[in-house]
Amino acid sequence: MRVSKTKQSVAAVLVLWASVLPAAEKDPVFKPAKLKAIDCQVSVPFGWSVYDQSTPECNAWVITPDDLDKADYKTGVKIGVIDQVESRTGSKASKWVEARVNDKTTSLPVIRSDAGPTNEYFQVRRLVTEEVYSPGRTEYVTFRTRYSWYWNDQHDVVICVEARTPDKSWSALSEVLGVTEKLDFDVVAWKKKLAATKE
């Protein structure tokens, strides 16, 4: 029995579609990465890179699928640390965060705002905003950005996390960014650090 070319083509398309569909529906794969300077672990999506942008004055990282050697990232998570907050800014960590939140809420459209503890050790404050940004200064794009500030007044430290992607990509990437931006702190190590500074 001979099969027409049309039927063969349709069958080939169906096989291809069936092979692609499961791959598209699979959950993203993450790998752990340690940020030793702040005693925590993050989950990095497969195919994304961790760029260490730390300086002697400040620890900072960017986790992104974009190539930072070519341009600023469009999608990704930026993590920055401010230690000795009170001596640097004149405010306790909690007050510094409060001022940043007020700045954002008065200057940007706020989509969501929440606060609460994490790991029963750090306090956290989050805002989801929309803002216009020009990556590479060649175009203006509306971004959806989720800011998270972790702080502990006893440690005199604030850890700032900024997860962003173009607004049109938010629905597809929000969950991936949500996993990536979560900081899994080694609370025991932080407690030991605090005990050492008090001695």
N, C-alpha and C positions, 0 to 999 in steps of 0.2 A: 504494500500500500504506500503510495507516494503522498508526502505532505507538502502542501504548497509553500512557496517562499514567504507569503504573507503570514501563514500560521507559524512558520519557523521563527519569523521576526517577532511576532507577538509572544511566543513562548520564551524567546531569549530575553525580551524586555521584562517579562514577569519573573524570570529567574533572577535577573539583575536586581529588580526591585525588592525581591524577597531577601536577597543577600545583603542589601544595603539597609533595609528597614531595621533589622535587629541591632545593627551597629549604631544606628541613630538613636535607638531607644535605650541603649545600655547606659547605666549610671556612669558618670565620670570617674576615672581612676585617680586616686590621690597618693602621694608619697610623703612621708614625714620629713621635716627639716627642722633642725635645732637652731635657735637663735641664742647662742650661749651667753652673749653679753647681758641678756635679760632673763636668763633661765626659763625659757619657754620653748614650746614646740608648735609648729604650724603645719598645716596640710597643704601640699603644693599639687595642683592639678597636673596630670601627665602632659608634657609638652610645654609647660610654663617654666620660667627660670626665676631664680632668686638673685637679685642684684644687690650686693652689699655696698651701700653708699655711706658707710660710717666714716667719720672723721675723728681726730683726737678729742674734739669737743662734744660730739654727738653720735650716737648709734642710730643707723637708719637702714632700711631695706625696702626694695620694691619687688613684688612678686607679680609677674606679668607674662602673657604670651607674646608680647611685643618686643622688638629688638631696640633696646635703649641706646645702642651704638648708632642708630639711624635717626631716631626722633624720640620725643617724650611719649610715654605710654598713654594709650587711650583706655584700655581695660586693664585693671589690676588692683593690687592692694599695696598701699604705702604705709610703712610702720616707722615711726620716729619716737625717740626717747628724749625727754627733758628731765635731767636729774638736778639736784640742788635747786629746786624750783624757787624756793623762798629767797635765796641769796641772789639768784639771777633775775627774778621778776619783782621781788618785793611782796609777793602774795603766796599764801599756802597753796599747795597743789589743788585742793578742793575749790578755792576761790578763783584760781587761775582757770580751771575748767569752767566754772560758772560764767566767767567773763567771756570765754570763747563761745559758749553756748548762746549767750545773749547776743554776741556779735552776729552769729549765724542766723539766729531766729529773727533778728531785726533787719537783716540785709538780704535774705534769701527766702524763696518759697519753701516752707517746711511741710513735707508730706507725712512724716511720722517722727515721734519723739518718745523715748522711753529711758528709764533708769533702773538700776538694780545692782545687786552684788554679783560677782563671778568668782568661783572657787572659794567662796566665803572668805576672801582675803582682800581683793581689790574692789573698789567701787567702779561702776561703769555708767557712762551717759552716752546715749546714741541719738543721732539725728539723721534723717533721710531728707535730702534737699535736691532741688533742681538748680543748675547753674550753667551759664554759658561759658565755655572755655575754648581757647584757641591753641590746640596742640601744634607745635611747629610754626605757629603764627601764619599759617597759610589758609586756614578756614576756621569758621566759628561753629561749634557744635554744642547742642544742649546735652548736658551730662546729668545722669542720676548718680548722686554721691551719698554714701552712708558713712558718716563720721562716728567713730567710737573713741572715747577718752577713758582710759583706765588710770586710776590714781590711788595712792595710799599716802596720807599725810605723814604718817610715821616714817616712811621711807623718803619723803620729800621728792617724789617722782611722779611724772605723768607720762604715760605711753599713749601716743596719738596714732590712730589707725584710720586710714582713708581708703574706702573701697569704691571704685567708680567704673562706669562704662557709659558709652553713649546711650541716651534715653531709649532709642529704638532697640537696643540690645538688652535692656534691663530684664525683661520678662524671661529671656532665654538664659541669662547669666547670673541672675540674682542669687539663686541657690548655690551656684559654684562659688561666687564671691562670699556668700555667707559662711561656707565651710572654710574658705581660705583665710578670711579675716579673723577667725576665732583663734585666740591665743590661749594655749593650754599651758598655764604657768606651773612650774615646779614650786609649789607652795613651801615645801620643806626647805628648799634652797633659799628662798626669799626670807623665811623666818630665821635661818641661820645667819644670813647676811645682816638682818636687822639686829640680832643678838650681838654680833661682832661689833657693830658700830656703837652699841650702847655700853660696851665694856670699857 
